[in-house]
């Protein structure tokens, strides 16, 4: 909470019927950033200044929180884009402003620890995949949300961890993050209409070739089914999409984040939430400014 004794007095001027005065006061408060939110909430809870005042406070709080997420995403895009979990956490923070990164990280660390206990260096990539599948799907009970596939909740990592249900990309992100924490070469594959993951050859040497070889592909949405490039080629034929080289290779975290935001934009658009669609498109431009 901001300490200035003048802040609460300033906030109470938000009910001024003069639009010019309101805009000036609003801009002053917005400049204070997230630190002023507790003051705004405290005055809002008093409930003594009417509906207009409370509505204006709610809008200002939302705008401050949105600007904060936008700034954090910009910092992530420039300085921390290798940290996929931090990125998807920030997308979830858009919808859940009070969400703490440590909550998400702690939950995934526990799953990772349970997998790590079962692993050893003598296991093949397929055997390690079976262990991951067993812990994630059999022990923790994660599953694809087939009954409510297009719900926006499927794209927020905190909801996925709580409900144990997700869409193809959110469950793939879980696999990628767990793989990263365990030092396993699990990468995202930006396949049209169905995001999947791939296991990169452990003996890939970047100084010899720029193109990593994938041993096999994994579909976390179908409980970690393992399949080959030929299976992807067949899938693409079934949906009448011409195969492109990029469909078979790992994508970067910017592409993953962009896919998550596309899913959310589509979900909220179907539900008629035009304001959320506009805001998510703004966040999309922040992480992918060249688009």
C-alpha positions in Angstrom: 0.0 0.0 0.0 1.3 3.4 -0.9 2.1 5.6 2.1 1.3 9.1 1.0 -1.5 10.5 3.2 -2.8 12.4 0.2 -3.5 9.3 -1.9 -6.8 8.4 -0.3 -8.0 11.9 -0.7 -7.0 11.9 -4.3 -8.8 8.6 -4.9 -12.0 10.0 -3.4 -12.0 12.7 -6.1 -12.7 10.0 -8.7 -16.4 10.5 -8.2 -16.2 14.1 -9.6 -18.9 14.5 -12.3 -16.6 16.7 -14.3 -15.0 14.4 -16.9 -11.9 16.5 -17.3 -11.2 16.4 -13.6 -11.8 12.7 -13.5 -9.4 12.1 -16.4 -6.7 14.1 -14.7 -7.1 12.3 -11.4 -7.2 9.0 -13.1 -3.9 9.7 -14.9 -2.3 10.8 -11.7 -3.3 7.5 -10.0 -2.3 5.4 -13.0 1.2 6.8 -12.8 1.6 5.3 -9.3 1.4 1.8 -10.6 0.5 -1.4 -8.7 1.6 0.0 -5.4 -1.6 2.1 -5.3 -4.0 -0.9 -5.8 -4.4 -1.7 -2.1 -5.4 1.9 -1.5 -8.0 1.7 -4.3 -9.4 -1.5 -3.0 -9.6 -0.2 0.6 -11.6 2.9 -0.5 -13.7 0.7 -2.8 -14.7 -1.6 0.1 -16.1 1.4 2.0 -18.9 1.4 -0.5 -20.0 4.9 0.5 -19.4 6.9 -2.7 -21.8 5.2 -5.1 -21.8 3.0 -8.2 -20.0 5.4 -10.5 -17.2 5.7 -8.1 -16.8 2.0 -7.6 -17.0 1.3 -11.3 -14.3 3.8 -12.0 -12.1 2.3 -9.3 -12.6 -1.2 -10.8 -11.6 0.0 -14.2 -8.5 1.8 -12.9 -7.4 -1.3 -11.0 -7.9 -3.4 -14.1 -5.9 -1.0 -16.3 -3.1 -0.8 -13.8 -2.9 -4.6 -13.6 -3.1 -4.9 -17.4 -0.3 -2.4 -17.9 1.8 -4.3 -15.3 1.4 -7.6 -17.2 2.2 -5.8 -20.4 5.4 -4.5 -19.0 6.4 -7.8 -17.5 5.7 -9.6 -20.8 7.8 -7.0 -22.6 10.7 -7.7 -20.2 10.2 -11.4 -20.6 10.3 -11.1 -24.4 13.5 -9.1 -24.3 15.4 -10.8 -21.5 13.9 -14.1 -20.3 12.2 -15.8 -23.3 14.0 -19.1 -22.6 11.9 -19.4 -19.4 8.6 -20.8 -20.8 7.0 -21.3 -17.4 7.5 -17.6 -16.6 5.9 -16.7 -19.9 2.8 -18.8 -19.5 2.5 -17.6 -15.9 2.3 -14.0 -17.1 -0.5 -15.0 -19.5 -2.3 -16.5 -16.6 -1.6 -13.4 -14.5 -3.6 -11.4 -17.1 -6.8 -13.2 -15.9 -5.6 -13.8 -12.3 -3.7 -10.7 -11.2 -3.1 -12.0 -7.7 -1.5 -15.2 -9.0 2.1 -15.8 -7.7 4.7 -17.5 -9.8 5.9 -19.5 -6.8 2.6 -21.3 -6.6 2.9 -22.6 -10.1 6.5 -23.4 -9.9 6.1 -25.3 -6.6 3.3 -27.5 -8.1 5.4 -28.4 -11.2 8.5 -29.0 -9.1 6.6 -31.6 -7.1 5.5 -33.5 -10.2 9.1 -33.2 -11.5 10.5 -34.6 -8.3 8.2 -37.6 -8.5 9.4 -38.3 -12.0 13.0 -37.8 -11.2 12.9 -40.4 -8.5 11.9 -43.0 -11.1 14.6 -42.0 -13.7 18.1 -43.3 -14.1 20.8 -42.9 -16.8 20.4 -46.4 -18.1 16.9 -45.8 -19.4 16.2 -45.2 -23.1 14.3 -42.1 -24.2 11.1 -44.2 -24.7 11.5 -45.7 -21.2 11.8 -42.2 -19.7 8.8 -41.1 -21.7 6.8 -43.9 -20.2 7.7 -42.9 -16.7 6.7 -39.3 -17.4 3.4 -40.5 -18.8 2.8 -42.7 -15.8 3.4 -40.0 -13.3 1.6 -37.2 -15.1 -1.4 -39.2 -16.3 -1.8 -42.2 -14.0 -0.5 -40.7 -10.7 -1.6 -37.1 -11.0 -4.5 -37.7 -13.3 -4.0 -35.1 -16.0 -6.1 -35.5 -19.0 -7.2 -33.7 -22.2 -10.4 -31.7 -21.7 -12.5 -33.2 -24.4 -15.8 -32.2 -23.0 -15.0 -28.5 -22.8 -12.2 -28.2 -25.4 -12.5 -24.5 -26.2 -12.9 -23.2 -22.7 -10.3 -20.4 -22.0 -9.5 -22.1 -18.7 -7.7 -24.8 -20.7 -5.0 -22.2 -21.7 -4.2 -20.9 -18.2 -1.5 -22.9 -16.5 -2.9 -22.4 -13.0 -6.3 -23.7 -14.0 -4.7 -26.7 -15.7 -2.6 -27.6 -12.7 -5.7 -27.3 -10.4 -8.3 -29.1 -12.6 -5.8 -31.6 -14.1 -7.5 -30.8 -17.5 -6.0 -28.9 -20.4 -5.9 -28.5 -24.2 -3.1 -29.8 -26.4 -0.8 -26.9 -25.9 -1.2 -26.5 -22.2 -0.5 -30.2 -21.6 2.5 -30.0 -24.0 3.8 -27.0 -22.0 3.6 -29.1 -18.9 5.8 -31.7 -20.6 8.2 -29.1 -22.0 8.7 -27.5 -18.6 9.1 -30.8 -16.8 11.6 -31.9 -19.4 13.5 -28.7 -19.0 13.7 -29.1 -15.2 14.9 -32.7 -15.6 17.4 -31.8 -18.4 15.4 -33.9 -20.9 15.3 -32.8 -24.6 11.5 -32.4 -24.9 10.6 -29.6 -27.3 7.4 -28.0 -28.6 6.2 -28.8 -32.1 3.9 -26.2 -33.6 1.7 -28.6 -35.6 -1.5 -27.0 -37.1 -4.7 -27.6 -35.1 -2.9 -29.8 -32.6 0.2 -28.8 -30.7 2.5 -31.7 -29.7 6.0 -32.3 -28.4 9.1 -34.1 -29.7 12.0 -35.8 -28.1 15.3 -34.5 -29.6 18.1 -37.0 -30.2 20.3 -36.9 -27.1 23.4 -37.1 -29.4 22.5 -33.9 -31.3 25.6 -31.7 -31.5 24.9 -28.0 -32.4 28.5 -27.4 -33.6 28.1 -30.2 -36.2 24.6 -29.5 -37.5 22.1 -26.8 -37.0 19.2 -29.2 -37.4 18.3 -31.3 -34.3 17.1 -34.8 -35.1 13.8 -35.9 -33.4 13.7 -39.5 -32.2 9.9 -39.5 -31.9 6.9 -37.3 -31.2 4.7 -37.2 -28.1 1.0 -36.2 -27.9 0.3 -35.2 -24.3 -3.3 -34.6 -25.1 -3.8 -38.3 -25.7 -1.9 -39.4 -22.5 1.6 -39.2 -24.1 1.0 -41.3 -27.1 4.3 -41.8 -29.0 4.3 -41.6 -32.8 6.5 -40.9 -35.9 6.9 -38.4 -38.6 4.9 -40.6 -40.9 2.0 -40.3 -38.5 2.2 -36.5 -38.7 2.2 -36.7 -42.4 -0.9 -38.8 -42.3 -2.6 -36.4 -39.9 -1.9 -33.4 -42.2 -3.4 -35.3 -45.1 -6.5 -36.0 -43.1 -7.0 -32.3 -42.4 -6.0 -31.2 -45.9 -3.0 -29.1 -44.9 0.1 -29.3 -47.0 3.2 -30.5 -45.0 5.8 -27.9 -44.2 9.2 -28.5 -42.8 8.5 -26.3 -39.8 5.6 -28.7 -38.7 8.2 -31.4 -37.9 10.8 -29.3 -36.0 11.0 -27.7 -32.6 9.6 -24.2 -32.3 10.8 -21.4 -29.9 9.0 -20.1 -26.9 7.7 -17.1 -28.7 5.8 -19.4 -31.1 4.4 -21.3 -28.1 3.2 -18.2 -26.3 1.7 -16.9 -29.6 -0.2 -20.2 -29.9 -1.5 -19.9 -26.3 -2.7 -16.4 -26.9 -4.4 -17.4 -30.2 -6.3 -20.1 -28.4 -7.5 -17.5 -25.8 -8.4 -15.0 -28.4 -10.5 -17.6 -30.2 -12.1 -18.8 -27.0 -13.1 -15.3 -25.8 -14.2 -14.3 -29.3 -16.6 -17.3 -29.4 -18.0 -16.2 -26.0 -18.4 -12.6 -27.1 -15.8 -11.0 -24.8 -14.6 -8.3 -27.2 -12.6 -6.3 -24.6 -10.6 -9.4 -23.6 -10.0 -10.2 -27.3 -8.6 -6.7 -27.8 -6.4 -6.9 -24.7 -5.0 -10.3 -25.6 -4.2 -9.1 -29.1 -2.2 -6.2 -27.5 -0.3 -8.8 -25.4 0.3 -10.8 -28.5 2.0 -7.8 -30.2 4.1 -7.3 -27.1 5.7 -10.7 -27.3 5.8 -10.7 -31.1 6.4 -7.1 -32.0 7.5 -7.9 -35.6 4.1 -9.6 -36.5 
